[in-house]
Amino acid sequence: MSDKLTEIMAHKRRELAPFVRPVAAGEFARIDAARPRPPSFAGALRRADGHLAVISEIKRRSPSAGDIKQNADALAQARAYRAAGADALSILTDEKYFGGALADLRGVTDGFLTTPPALPCLRKDFFFHPLQVLQAREAGASAILIIVRVLADDEIKALHEAADAAGLDALFEVHAEVELARAIAHQAKIIGVNNRDLAVFKTDIALSERLIPQFPKDVVAVSESGILTGADAARVRKAGAHAVLVGEALMRAADPARLVADFHGA
């Protein structure tokens, strides 16, 4: 595990410690019944035309890139991505390291209810407890993130079960063969390869080229980080990716629609 990822997870556990409580199974069913059913995240990643799907990320800053678009309005960015042809969104809700907030996710999903159509939204955060899953469903998310390398197997199991109970998909993030094996053992239906090594902040999309061909055939494959051009997207598409998750390049793009089109056509 990288020092930075260790640091982030330790902070997240401290940050939420005063609020963590047991979550009864019935709470997920009640919130699922009370809130509008979000669009399917998994469904959006398998395009009918066979083209690569694009998960566009709302990210104001990151430990590796620093400030990206510090004053970005989440709903305005989401609408720009929707107009650009994005298939789904990833919304950073961690404040300390990424400049996000749960209110960003809620603002986007509520905004889409007011001005449809909605795009499925991944709550991108550092999950370790079912309470975070309940928060995600309340805020209108379609999916949660499970970072395999920072979690014990019992935590992964609890998060996956909570996501199922809340009607959410789960994106399992891996960075090595041993993590892929663990994700498969937990019956992951969506697996993303993070091409960025958070130990040294080096990004290499060859990692997707190595790992994605090892995925079970029924798993939705996502390549994350380091996808900057149509050529990059073509490489991971050839390796078997169904979707790419792109943050920094799209946040900085003067014409996100052109970049999304390049990814789609990879």
C-alpha positions in Angstrom: 0.0 0.0 0.0 1.3 3.4 -0.8 2.2 6.0 1.9 -0.2 8.5 0.3 -3.1 6.1 0.2 -2.3 5.0 3.7 -2.4 8.6 4.8 -5.7 9.3 3.0 -7.4 6.3 4.4 -6.2 7.0 7.9 -7.6 10.5 7.7 -10.9 9.3 6.3 -11.3 6.8 9.2 -10.5 9.6 11.7 -12.8 12.0 10.0 -15.8 9.7 10.1 -15.1 8.1 13.5 -17.5 10.4 15.4 -20.3 9.6 13.0 -19.9 5.8 12.4 -22.7 3.7 13.8 -24.3 0.4 12.9 -26.5 0.5 9.9 -29.5 -1.9 9.9 -30.3 -3.8 6.8 -33.8 -2.2 6.7 -32.3 1.3 6.4 -31.0 0.6 2.9 -34.4 -0.7 1.8 -36.2 2.2 3.2 -34.0 4.8 1.6 -34.1 2.9 -1.7 -37.9 3.1 -1.6 -38.0 6.7 -0.5 -35.5 8.1 -3.0 -35.9 8.0 -6.8 -34.1 5.0 -8.3 -30.9 6.3 -9.9 -30.0 5.2 -13.4 -27.8 2.1 -13.8 -24.1 2.7 -13.6 -23.2 -0.7 -14.9 -25.7 -0.4 -17.7 -24.2 2.9 -18.9 -20.7 1.3 -19.2 -21.8 -1.3 -21.9 -22.8 0.9 -24.8 -25.1 -0.7 -27.4 -22.9 0.5 -30.2 -19.9 -1.2 -28.8 -17.9 2.0 -28.4 -15.9 2.8 -25.3 -18.0 4.4 -22.6 -16.7 7.6 -20.9 -17.0 8.2 -17.1 -16.3 11.9 -16.8 -14.9 12.9 -13.4 -15.6 16.1 -11.4 -12.3 16.7 -9.5 -11.1 20.1 -8.3 -7.7 19.0 -7.1 -5.7 15.9 -6.3 -2.5 15.0 -4.4 -0.8 14.2 -7.7 -1.9 17.2 -9.8 -2.5 19.9 -7.2 -5.2 22.4 -8.1 -7.0 21.4 -11.3 -10.1 23.6 -11.4 -10.4 24.9 -7.9 -13.6 26.9 -8.2 -15.5 24.5 -10.4 -19.3 24.3 -9.9 -20.2 20.7 -9.7 -23.6 21.0 -11.4 -22.3 23.2 -14.1 -19.5 20.8 -14.8 -21.9 17.9 -14.8 -24.1 19.6 -17.3 -21.1 20.4 -19.5 -20.1 16.7 -19.4 -23.7 15.6 -20.2 -23.7 18.0 -23.2 -20.3 16.6 -24.3 -21.8 13.1 -24.5 -20.4 11.5 -21.3 -22.0 8.2 -20.4 -21.6 8.5 -16.6 -20.1 10.7 -14.0 -17.6 10.2 -11.2 -17.9 12.8 -8.4 -15.1 13.3 -5.8 -16.7 13.8 -2.4 -13.5 13.9 -0.3 -12.8 17.4 0.9 -9.3 17.4 2.3 -7.4 15.9 -0.6 -9.7 16.4 -3.6 -11.7 19.6 -2.8 -15.1 17.8 -3.0 -18.1 17.3 -0.8 -21.1 15.1 -0.5 -23.1 18.2 -1.3 -21.6 18.2 -4.8 -23.1 14.8 -5.5 -26.4 15.7 -4.1 -26.5 19.0 -6.0 -25.8 17.1 -9.3 -28.3 14.4 -8.8 -31.0 16.8 -7.6 -30.2 19.1 -10.6 -30.6 16.2 -13.0 -34.1 15.5 -11.5 -35.0 19.1 -12.2 -33.5 19.1 -15.7 -33.3 15.5 -17.1 -31.9 13.3 -18.4 -29.9 12.0 -15.5 -26.5 10.4 -15.8 -25.5 7.7 -13.4 -23.1 9.0 -10.8 -20.3 7.2 -9.0 -19.6 8.5 -5.5 -15.8 8.6 -5.6 -14.5 8.5 -2.1 -12.6 6.3 0.3 -15.2 3.8 1.5 -14.7 1.6 4.6 -18.1 1.5 6.3 -21.7 0.9 5.2 -22.8 4.3 6.6 -20.9 5.8 3.6 -23.0 3.7 1.3 -26.2 4.9 2.9 -25.0 8.5 2.5 -24.3 7.8 -1.2 -27.8 6.4 -1.8 -29.3 9.3 0.0 -27.4 11.7 -2.2 -28.5 10.0 -5.4 -25.5 8.0 -6.4 -25.8 5.0 -8.7 -22.5 3.4 -7.6 -19.8 3.4 -4.9 -16.0 2.8 -5.0 -14.3 -0.1 -3.3 -10.5 0.3 -3.3 -9.4 -3.3 -2.7 -5.8 -2.6 -1.5 -6.9 -0.5 1.5 -9.6 -2.7 2.8 -9.8 -6.0 4.7 -11.9 -8.7 3.2 -14.6 -8.3 5.9 -14.8 -4.6 5.0 -15.1 -5.3 1.3 -17.9 -7.9 2.0 -19.8 -5.4 4.2 -19.5 -2.6 1.6 -20.6 -4.9 -1.3 -23.6 -6.2 0.6 -24.6 -2.7 1.6 -24.4 -1.6 -2.0 -26.6 -4.5 -3.1 -29.1 -3.7 -0.4 -29.2 0.0 -1.4 -29.6 -0.8 -5.1 -26.2 0.5 -6.0 -23.4 -0.8 -8.2 -19.9 -1.2 -6.9 -16.7 -0.3 -8.8 -13.9 -2.4 -7.4 -10.5 -0.6 -8.0 -7.4 -2.7 -8.4 -3.7 -2.0 -9.1 -2.1 -5.5 -9.2 -2.9 -9.2 -9.8 -3.3 -10.0 -6.1 -6.0 -7.3 -5.8 -7.7 -8.5 -9.0 -7.9 -12.0 -7.5 -9.5 -10.6 -4.4 -12.0 -8.5 -6.4 -13.0 -11.6 -8.4 -13.3 -13.6 -5.1 -15.8 -11.0 -3.9 -17.8 -11.5 -7.2 -17.1 -8.0 -8.5 -19.2 -7.1 -11.5 -17.3 -3.9 -12.4 -13.6 -3.7 -12.0 -11.4 -0.7 -12.7 -7.6 -0.7 -13.1 -6.1 2.4 -11.6 -3.1 3.1 -13.8 -1.6 5.5 -11.3 0.8 4.0 -8.7 0.1 6.2 -5.7 3.4 5.1 -4.1 5.4 7.1 -6.6 2.6 9.0 -8.6 3.7 7.3 -11.8 1.0 6.6 -14.3 1.3 3.8 -16.9 -1.6 2.6 -18.9 0.3 -0.6 -19.7 -1.1 -1.8 -16.4 -4.6 -1.9 -17.9 -3.1 -3.7 -20.9 -1.7 -6.3 -18.5 -4.6 -6.8 -16.1 -7.8 -6.3 -18.1 -7.2 -9.4 -20.3 -7.2 -11.4 -17.0 -10.7 -10.2 -16.1 -13.6 -12.7 -16.2 -15.5 -12.3 -19.4 -18.8 -11.1 -17.7 -17.0 -8.3 -15.7 -17.3 -4.7 -16.9 -13.8 -3.5 -17.4 -12.8 0.1 -16.7 -9.4 1.8 -17.2 -8.8 4.7 -14.8 -6.1 7.5 -14.8 -3.7 8.5 -17.5 -6.2 8.5 -20.3 -5.4 11.7 -22.0 -6.0 11.2 -25.7 -7.9 9.1 -28.2 -4.8 7.0 -28.7 -4.6 6.2 -25.0 -8.2 5.2 -25.1 -7.6 3.0 -28.1 -4.9 1.1 -26.3 -7.1 0.2 -23.3 -10.1 -0.6 -25.6 -7.9 -3.1 -27.5 -7.0 -4.7 -24.2 -10.7 -5.2 -23.5 -11.9 -2.1 -21.6 -15.5 -1.2 -21.8 -15.1 2.2 -20.3 -12.5 4.8 -19.3 -12.7 7.1 -16.2 -11.2 10.5 -17.0 -10.8 13.4 -14.6 -7.9 15.8 -15.1 -7.8 15.8 -18.9 -11.5 16.6 -19.1 -11.5 19.1 -16.2 -8.8 21.1 -18.1 -10.2 20.6 -21.6 -11.3 23.7 -23.4 -13.5 21.5 -25.6 -14.6 18.5 -23.5 -17.0 17.4 -26.2 -14.2 16.8 -28.7 -12.2 14.8 -26.2 -15.2 12.7 -25.2 -15.8 12.0 -28.9 -12.2 11.0 -29.3 -12.6 8.5 -26.5 -15.8 7.1 -27.8 -14.3 6.6 -31.2 -11.1 4.9 -29.9 
